[in-house]
Amino acid sequence: MFWPGMGDPVKRKKTIKFLLILTGVGAVAASASVAVQSVINTDNPLKDCIDDRDTPFKISVTLELFIDGQKANIPANIGIVNGCTHSLYTLTNDGTIYAEWEEEYPFEIGHFLWTWTTYHEGGFPMRDVDQGKSRILVNGIESTNYLSEPLVDGASYKAEFTSKGYDVSKDTDFLPPGQ
């Protein structure tokens, strides 16, 4: 079987030359993209390790997490991977979140969930959340900022998430189980 452009030796040579040039252009573009991203992400508090940094800005908050009305655990060591501690992390599974950086930074509750999803095995299933039915409470008051709610030192947060496939009617159904 002949592939298009490969039967005639002249066409074959042109096709191979084109493919090699295209591969070279792709490799240069990929390398340039990696270089630009590394420059852009330098000193990004959500991606850099804080282990070897002086981090005078430190805050801690508490988070209670409910998914489909059930209390969910927040695992220990979120944001700590392979000896690298990221700026948002947990040490225990009691819901205490720590944030540190070189200077004051507007950390948000969504940043913590992103850190959990990115740097912890299993991650937080944000894609499965029905954002229209979910809410964030700060010190008992519903936030209008939702995931963009800033983390404030000492504040208490409660996140109530509803999964996309959750059937609310089963919680209000008064029939005996199995009917």
Number of C-alpha atoms within 10 A of each C-alpha: 5 7 7 10 14 15 11 11 10 10 13 15 13 14 15 13 12 12 12 12 12 12 12 12 12 12 12 12 12 12 12 12 12 12 11 11 11 12 11 10 12 10 13 13 19 17 17 16 20 17 12 8 11 11 15 11 12 15 18 18 17 19 20 18 18 16 16 19 12 11 12 13 14 19 15 17 17 26 27 20 13 7 8 14 21 24 26 29 22 23 15 13 13 14 20 18 24 20 23 23 24 15 12 12 14 11 21 19 23 16 19 24 18 18 22 24 17 15 21 17 10 9 15 17 11 14 9 13 18 15 15 9 12 17 18 24 19 19 13 11 10 14 16 11 13 18 18 15 19 17 25 17 13 12 14 18 24 18 20 19 22 22 17 14 10 13 11 11 8 10 9 8 9 8 8 6 7 4 4
